[in-house]
Amino acid sequence: MRSDVQHFKLAIKDGIATVALDRPERKNPLSFDSYAELRDWFRDLHYADDVKAVVFGPNGGNFSSGGDVHEIIGPLTKMNMKELMRFTRMTGDLVKAMIGCGKPIIAAVDGVCAGAGAIIAMASDLRVATPEAKTAFLFNRVGLAGCDMGACAILPRIIGQGRAAELLYLGRAMSAEEGLNWGFFNRVVPQAKLMDEAQDIAQRIAAGPNFANMMTKTMLAQEWSMSLDQAIEAEAQAQAICMQGQDFHRAYHAFVAKEKPVFEGD
């Protein structure tokens, strides 16, 4: 997996990729370049066997302030419809790449998590936050609809329709406590323990059956648009595929031997 990225921070160690935006002096806004590079990196991640899980973390006490006002918002006001559609499709492609990358993503949220930053957290599989985290889907505060980058589809599935509607209509910040109570955050931990907690989750996932984890992530996404009968059949097929894998056999033999299984992802 390539690590020579230019527009965000990236470190890969022991099967875990740690990602963060890298403009802490401005609360880590996204630019056209960082959007595109993140999209391309997550697309390539699907084929990277050396990465088992991803931690998307904060930098300098903030997760991300969203699209850069001067580098994105300003230029957007001067674009024609074709150019605007090219941009909005690119940002949506980042979410699709995250969902389709085959690797569980843990968002470690601290401080400001707004706009597209909130979307990145939303598109992750698990979310850990500090008490200082403030998450805002603030699109309507800049005169735009709340239906940005899949927010109207994904956010209600995480926190419920009414709560999602409140955040998308008002553009107000969701506190860490609200996020925990509403199911947006899996847990809230002190700031000093945030990355340790996220890395611990990632390590536990990375030590698991990675092919099976990929299948779980795939089915979590695909079953949104299935009927219950279709979902049960799809899961029957997915599980039968996993039963042909060596990790299933390793788990069985380890159980018989009263040992802890060591998974290898095949």
N, C-alpha and C positions, 0 to 999 in steps of 0.2 A: 504494500500500500504506500503510495507516494506521500511523503511528509514535507516536501519542498513548497509549501503553500506560501503565498505572499500577503494575503489580505486578512488572515486571522491566525491565531496561535494554535499550534498543534503539537502534541507529544504523544508518541505511541510507546507503551511499555507493558510487557507481560499480557499482551492481548487486549489492552484497553487503550482506546484513543481518547485523549483529553483535549477538548476544543474550547476556545474562548475568543470572543471578539477582542480586538487589540487597540482600542482607542479610549483608554480609561479616563483621560483628561476630559472627555466629552461624554462620559457614561456609555461608551461603546456603541455608537450609532452604526447602522449598516450603510454601506455605499453601494453603488451599482456593481462595483468590482467584487465586494465581499459577498453580495447576494449570489452573483454568478459563480464565484469560486466555491462557495459552500454548496450550491446546487450540484456542481460538477463533482465535488469531492464525495458527497453523499451518494450520488449515482454510482461512482466507481467503487464505493464501499461494499456494494452487493457482491463484488467479485474478489474481495480481499479476505483470504483465509487467515491472515495474521491478526485481524481485529475481530474480537468476540463481542465487545460492548463499547459504548461511547458515553463519556461524561461531557456534557456541554455546560461549562461553568461560567462564573462571573470573572470580572477582572477589575481590580481596584475598588471593590465594594459595590459594584453594580453589574447586573446581567446585561441589559441592553436597553437603550432609550428608543430603539426602533429606527425608522428611516431618517437619515440625516437631513435636517431642515434645509441646509444650504446646498448640499450635494445631490439630494434627491427631490425634496418637495419643491424647491425653487425651479429646477429644470422641468419638472412635471407640468408646471403651470404654463409652460411654453410649448408643450408637445401637441401634435395632432392626434386624432383618434387611433390611427394605425400604430403610432409610436407608443401611445399609452397602453394599448392592448399588448404590445410586445413586452412592456415592463410588467404589467399585472400578470401576464402568463408566466413570465420568468419567476416572479415571487411565488406564485402558486406551485411552480415546478420544484422549488426548494422544499415545500411541504410534501409534495408527492415523492421526492427523492428520499426524504427522511422516513416516510412511512414505508417506502419500498426497498430500503437499504438492507433489510434482512438482519439487522443487528439491533438489539435493544438499546435505547437511548435514555440516559438519565439526565434530566435537567437539574442543575444545582443553582437555585435562584437566590440572589441576594440583592438588596437595594432596588433600584429602578429596573422594572421589567415591563416595558411598554411597547405598544404598537406591534411591529413585526417581532420585537423581542418576546412579547407575550405569546405571539403565534408560535415561535420556535419552542418555547416551553410547553405550549399546548400540544404541539405535534410530537413531543417526546413521549416515551412510553411510561416513564415514572418521573415524578417531580419531588425534589427535596428543597426546602426553603429555610431561610433564617427568619426570625421575628421581624427583621427590618425590611423584608421583601414587600414591595408594592407592585402589584400586577394590574396593568390597565390596558384594556382593548379600546384605545382612545380615538378610534378613527372618526367618530362623529364629532369630536371636538375640533377636527380640522376640516369639517364640512363634507366628510365622506360617509358612506354606509358602513355598518358594522360587518357586512359580509365580505371580509377580506381574507384571502389565503385559506379559505375553508373554515373560518370561524363559526359561521352559522350552521355548519354541518357537524363539526367536531366538538365545539365547546358545550352545546346542550347535552351531548352524549356523556360528557365528563361530569358536569355539575347540574344538569337539568335545564329544561326549557325556560322556566321562569327566571332563574338566577342568571342564565346566559343573556336573556333579554334585558334584564336590568343593567348588566355590565355593558352590553352593546348599545343600548339606547342612551344611557347616561354617560358612558365613557369614563366612569369613575374608577378609582383604584380599588382593587380587592386586597384587603389586608391578608397577612399570612394566616391569621387565626380564621378568617372567613374561608380562605382557600383550603385550610385543613378540614374545617367542619363541612365544607361543601364537596370534598373529595377531589379537589384540584391538586392539592399537595398530598403526597403519601405520608409525609412527616415533616415536622418543623424542628430544627435543631439550632443550638447556639452558633453564631457566626464562625467562631473558631473551629467548630467541628463539621462545618458544612461539607467541605471537600473530602474529608475523611469518611463521612457517612456516604456520600455519593460514590466514592471509590470502593468502599466496602461492598455496596450493592453491586457495583460493576464487577468486582472480583468474584462475588458469589455467582453471578450470572455467567461470567467467563469460565468458571470451573464446571459449569453444567454441560448438558448435552447441546452443543451449539447448533447442530443441524435441526434438532427438535425445537430449539428456541426460535430459529428462523421460521420454522413452520408455524409456531404459535403466533409470531408477529404477523405472518402472512394471513393467517386465518382471522385474526382479530380485525384486520383491515377489510378483507374480502367479504366477511359475513355481514357487514353493514347492509349490503344490498341483496342479501339472500332471504328467502322465506325460511321458516324453521325447518321444514323438510329438506330444503336444499342445504342448509347449514349442517344438519346432522349427517347427511350423505357426504358432504365435503369433508367433514371431520373424520368420518369412517375411512375415507380414502387417504387422508393425510396421516392418520394414525397407522394405517396398514403400511404406508411408505416408511414411517419411522421404525416400525417393528422389523423391517428388513435391515436396519442400520446396526452397526457393531456396538454402538453405545447401549442399545437395548440389551444385547447379549452380555456386555460388560456389567451392566447393573444386575442382571440375573445371577451371573456367576459370583459377583461380589456378595450379593445377598446370601447365597448358599454357603459361601465361605465365611460369612459374618465379617466381611470387610467393607470399607467404604469404597464405592466405585470411583474409578478414575476415568473420566470421559475424555474422548479424543476428537469428538465432533464429526464422526463418520458413522 
